Amino acid sequence: MLQIIIDYALIVAFIALTADIIIQILHITKRKSSKDISIKGCIIRSFGALVLLIKFFLLSDLYLVIGQTIFLLAYITYFSLIIYYRK
């Protein structure tokens, strides 16, 4: 029972993380600028997200892999827009 609660809590956490990135994406596209966002910080976060995805694959935990993959795809979109709108 506890594992089921933890699995659902993870899904909610990944939804919240992805929603935050989507809000940032909308903010960047609305302003058409990303000059106030640190590229170094984004690279570090990307590396961390990739390491977590690899770890979750090694654990073979489907919920973690799916959640982290969705988050990483949203983050790649975010990072791409940061580069695109860099002025």
N, C-alpha and C positions, 0 to 999 in steps of 0.2 A: 504494500500500500504506500509506504514512504517513497519507494522508487517511482511510482506513478506520479505522485505529487511533485517530486523533483523534476521528472521529465516535463510535466506541464509548466512548471516554473521556468525551466530552460526555454521552452517555446515562447513564453511571454517575454522573457529577457531578450531573446533574439529579435522578436517583433519590435520591442522598444528600441533596441540598438539600430535596427534597420529603419525604423520610422524617423529616428533622429538624423540619420544620414540622408534620407529622402527630404526632410525639411531643409537640411543644408544645401542639397542639390537645387531645390526650388529657390532658395535664397540667392544662390550664386547665379542661376539663370535669370532671375528677376533683375538683379543689379548689373548683370553682365560684367562682373568683375570679381576677381579672387585675390587681389593684391594684398589683402590683409590676412591671408591664410598662410601659415608656415609650410613650405614644401618639405623641409627637413622633418617636421613633426608628422606630416602625412606619410612620408617614407618609413619612418620608424613604426607608426601604427600599422602600415601595410605589412611590414615584416612580422610584427607581432601577430597579426591576424592570420598570416600564412603559416607561421609556426604552430599556432593553435589548431588550424585545419589539419595539418600533418599529424599532430598529436591525437586529434579526434579520430582520424582514419586509423591510426595504430590501435586505438582503443576499440575500434569497430562499434562505436555508439552511433546508431543511425540518427537519433535526434540531434546530437551535437554536430555531426557531419552536415546534415541538411541545414541546420540553423547557421552554422559558420559559413557554409557555401553561399547561402542567400545574402548574408551580411557582407561577405567578401565581394560578391558581384555588385552590390550596391556601393560598396566602398571604391571599387575600381571605377565605376561610373562617376562617383564624386571626385576622385583623383584626376580622372580624365578631364572633367569640367574645370578643375582648378588649373590644369596646364593650359587648356584651351582659352580660358578667360584671363589668363595672366597678362597684365599690361604694365 
